Amino acid sequence: MKKIILSIISVLTLGSTLRAQEIKPEPGKQFMQITTVESVVAGGLGRSKMIITHPDGSQKESDLNNLFSMTGINFKNIKENEDNLVKTLKTYTDDGWKLEQVTSLTLSQNDSGAGGIFMMRYLLSRPDQKKGF
């Protein structure tokens, strides 16, 4: 099972890398990325985060809720995470950012399938705000 998951990840990574190589950065464009990492560890013991990487390389990190609690999947946490992400994306799109690409990844920690992460990367762009560029 682990080999199958690693094979799938390799194919997804290769496809994403090839696609990224095809996309030529346009002059005068800024890029930023929002990454969400949601824990799939039973009992709510995992850590979930949203990381925003700004065009200058600085990062802002905020907590997200874990997908599982002691009783199993916590749909309230999923809803709160979605609300948080949508509000964040709206803030940036209202500021002129455009969603360019979304990449997803899941990773299981062990052969039994217990634990792991669910990760999404949102690539945003907008025209460069610098004068004379």
MOSUL-V551953 format. One line per field, one symbol per residue. ss: DSSP state (2 for helix, 1 for strand, 0 for the rest). burial: b if it has 24 or more other ideal C-beta (glycine too) atoms within 12 Angstrom, else e. A space follows every 50 residues. Layout:
ss = ???
burial = ???
This chain:
ss = 02222222222222222222220000001111111111100222000111 11100000111111000110011022222222222222222222000111 111111100000000011111111111000000
burial = eeeeeeeeeeeeeeeeeeeeeeeeeeeeebbbbbbbbbbbbeeeebebbb bbeeeeeeeeeeebbbbbeeeeebeebbeebeebbeebbeebeeeebebb eebebebeeeeeeeebbbbbbbbbbbeeeeeee
